[in-house]
Amino acid sequence: MDKQMENKFKIYASMFFDWLTFTLTFYMTASFILSFAHSPLFIIFNTLNIALISLFTKVSHKSYGKKWANILILITVLSLAALIYFLGYFNVSKVLVKI
C-alpha cells in the first residue's frame, strides 16, 4: 500500500510541476504576444506558442494518458486565462536599450 501511495504522489507531483512550468511559460509568451500585437515579432511569438502547446499536449498524453492529459491541459488554459485576467500581463518594451 505504501508503494502505491508513493507512486501516486510522484505522479501528482509530476503533474503539478508540468502544470506550473507550462503555465508560467505560456504566461510569458502570452505577455510577449500581447505586447507585440502590432509588430512582425507577433508572428514569431505566436509560432513559439503553438509549438509549446503541441509539446505540452504530446508530453501530457504520453505521461498521463489521454483523459488526465486533457484535464491537465484544461486546468492550464483556465489558469492562464485567470492569470491574465486578474494580474494582467507584463508589457514588454519595444525600445531597444544598449547595455
C-alpha positions in Angstrom: 0.0 0.0 0.0 2.8 2.4 0.7 4.4 1.8 -2.7 1.0 2.7 -4.3 0.8 5.9 -2.3 4.4 6.8 -3.2 3.7 6.2 -6.9 0.5 8.4 -6.8 2.5 11.1 -5.0 5.1 11.0 -7.8 2.5 11.2 -10.5 0.7 14.1 -8.8 3.9 16.0 -8.1 5.0 15.5 -11.7 1.6 16.8 -12.9 1.9 19.8 -10.6 5.4 20.7 -11.9 4.3 20.2 -15.5 1.3 22.4 -14.9 3.5 25.1 -13.2 6.2 25.0 -15.8 3.9 25.3 -18.8 1.5 27.8 -17.2 4.4 30.2 -16.5 5.9 29.6 -19.9 2.5 30.2 -21.6 2.1 33.4 -19.4 5.5 34.7 -20.6 4.7 34.0 -24.2 1.2 35.5 -23.9 2.8 38.7 -22.5 5.1 38.9 -25.5 2.2 38.2 -27.9 0.1 40.9 -26.3 3.0 43.4 -26.2 4.0 42.9 -29.8 0.4 42.6 -31.2 1.2 45.2 -34.0 4.7 44.1 -34.8 6.3 41.4 -37.0 7.6 39.7 -33.8 4.0 38.8 -33.2 4.3 36.0 -35.8 7.4 34.6 -34.1 5.9 34.5 -30.6 2.6 33.1 -31.9 4.6 30.3 -33.6 6.5 29.7 -30.4 3.3 29.5 -28.5 1.8 26.9 -31.0 5.0 24.8 -30.7 4.8 24.9 -26.9 1.1 23.9 -26.9 2.0 21.0 -29.2 4.9 19.9 -27.0 2.7 20.2 -23.8 0.0 18.1 -25.4 2.4 15.5 -26.6 4.2 15.2 -23.2 1.0 15.2 -21.3 -0.6 12.5 -23.4 2.5 10.3 -23.2 3.0 10.8 -19.5 -0.5 10.7 -18.1 -2.9 9.2 -20.7 -5.4 11.0 -22.8 -8.1 11.6 -20.0 -5.7 13.0 -17.4 -3.7 14.9 -20.0 -6.9 16.7 -21.3 -7.8 17.6 -17.7 -4.3 19.0 -17.1 -4.5 21.0 -20.4 -7.9 22.4 -19.4 -6.6 23.4 -15.9 -3.6 25.0 -17.5 -5.6 27.0 -20.0 -8.0 28.2 -17.3 -5.1 29.1 -15.0 -3.5 31.1 -17.8 -6.8 32.9 -18.5 -7.2 33.7 -14.8 -3.6 35.0 -14.6 -4.0 37.3 -17.5 -7.5 38.5 -16.4 -6.6 39.1 -12.7 -2.9 40.1 -12.9 -2.7 41.4 -16.4 0.4 40.9 -18.5 3.9 42.2 -18.4 4.2 44.8 -21.1 7.5 44.3 -22.9 9.1 47.5 -24.2 9.6 47.8 -27.9 12.5 50.2 -27.4 16.0 48.7 -27.7 18.3 49.5 -24.8 22.1 49.4 -25.1 23.8 47.7 -22.2 
